Amino acid sequence: MRYFEYTKGNSNKFWEINDYWNEDRMNVQVRYGKIGTEGRTIRHYYTKLSDGSKLVNKLVTQKLQKGYIERKFKVKKVFSNKKKKQPKKKSKKR
């Protein structure tokens, strides 16, 4: 997966591309939108294995020409800091 951002002026957008060549229907998935949102997703289907990488290279070149910058990001593991609930102590009634 390759991830790009465009942040100039009032623009604050992302663009992401991934080649799913090992699925039943080979496709290139593009996800784009404002940073901080889920964005929209488009799939481009193809039949020959070499067509996928050609399409990815073509689309990436277009985005770089428009001024998008590729960002490298790492997936971080998120650990929950929730405390375990302790059972309530029963009060003695007299």
C-alpha positions as CSV (number, residue, x, y, z in Angstrom):
1,M,0.0,0.0,0.0
2,R,1.2,3.5,-0.9
3,Y,-0.1,6.6,0.9
4,F,0.1,10.2,-0.3
5,E,-0.9,13.5,1.2
6,Y,-1.6,17.0,-0.2
7,T,-1.5,19.9,2.3
8,K,-1.3,23.3,0.6
9,G,-3.5,26.3,1.3
10,N,-6.9,25.1,2.5
11,S,-6.4,21.6,1.0
12,N,-5.7,18.8,3.4
13,K,-6.3,15.6,1.4
14,F,-5.0,12.0,1.3
15,W,-4.8,9.4,-1.5
16,E,-4.0,5.7,-1.0
17,I,-3.5,2.9,-3.5
18,N,-3.2,-0.8,-3.2
19,D,-2.9,-3.6,-5.8
20,Y,-4.9,-6.7,-4.9
21,W,-3.4,-9.1,-7.5
22,N,-4.0,-12.3,-5.5
23,E,-7.8,-12.1,-5.2
24,D,-10.4,-13.9,-7.4
25,R,-10.9,-10.6,-9.4
26,M,-7.7,-8.8,-9.6
27,N,-8.1,-5.1,-8.8
28,V,-6.4,-1.9,-7.8
29,Q,-8.1,-0.1,-4.9
30,V,-7.9,3.7,-4.6
31,R,-9.0,5.4,-1.4
32,Y,-9.1,9.2,-1.1
33,G,-10.6,12.1,0.8
34,K,-10.0,14.7,3.5
35,I,-7.4,13.7,6.1
36,G,-9.3,12.6,9.2
37,T,-12.2,11.0,7.3
38,E,-12.7,7.5,6.1
39,G,-12.8,8.8,2.5
40,R,-14.2,7.1,-0.6
41,T,-13.0,3.9,-2.3
42,I,-12.8,3.0,-6.0
43,R,-11.8,-0.3,-7.5
44,H,-10.3,-0.7,-10.9
45,Y,-10.5,-4.3,-12.2
46,Y,-8.1,-5.9,-14.6
47,T,-7.4,-9.2,-16.2
48,K,-3.7,-9.5,-16.9
49,L,-1.3,-9.6,-14.0
50,S,1.0,-6.9,-15.6
51,D,-1.9,-4.5,-16.0
52,G,-2.2,-3.9,-12.3
53,S,1.4,-2.6,-11.8
54,K,1.1,-0.4,-14.9
55,L,-2.1,1.1,-13.6
56,V,-0.6,1.8,-10.2
57,N,2.5,3.4,-11.7
58,K,0.4,5.6,-14.0
59,L,-1.9,6.8,-11.1
60,V,1.0,7.4,-8.7
61,T,2.8,9.5,-11.4
62,Q,-0.3,11.6,-11.9
63,K,-0.6,12.3,-8.1
64,L,3.1,13.2,-7.8
65,Q,2.8,15.7,-10.7
66,K,-0.2,17.3,-8.9
67,G,2.0,17.9,-5.8
68,Y,1.1,15.0,-3.5
69,I,3.9,13.8,-1.2
70,E,4.3,10.1,-0.3
71,R,4.2,9.4,3.4
72,K,5.6,6.3,5.1
73,F,3.6,5.2,8.1
74,K,3.8,2.4,10.5
75,V,0.8,0.6,12.0
76,K,1.0,1.1,15.7
77,K,-0.4,-1.5,18.1
78,V,-3.0,0.1,20.4
79,F,-3.2,-1.3,23.9
80,S,-6.2,-0.7,26.1
81,N,-5.6,1.0,29.4
82,K,-9.0,0.1,30.8
83,K,-8.9,-1.0,34.4
84,K,-10.5,-4.3,35.2
85,K,-13.8,-3.9,37.0
86,Q,-13.7,-5.1,40.6
87,P,-16.8,-6.5,42.1
88,K,-18.7,-4.2,44.4
89,K,-18.5,-5.0,48.0
90,K,-21.8,-5.8,49.6
91,S,-22.6,-3.6,52.5
92,K,-24.0,-5.2,55.6
93,K,-27.4,-4.0,56.5
94,R,-28.6,-4.2,60.1
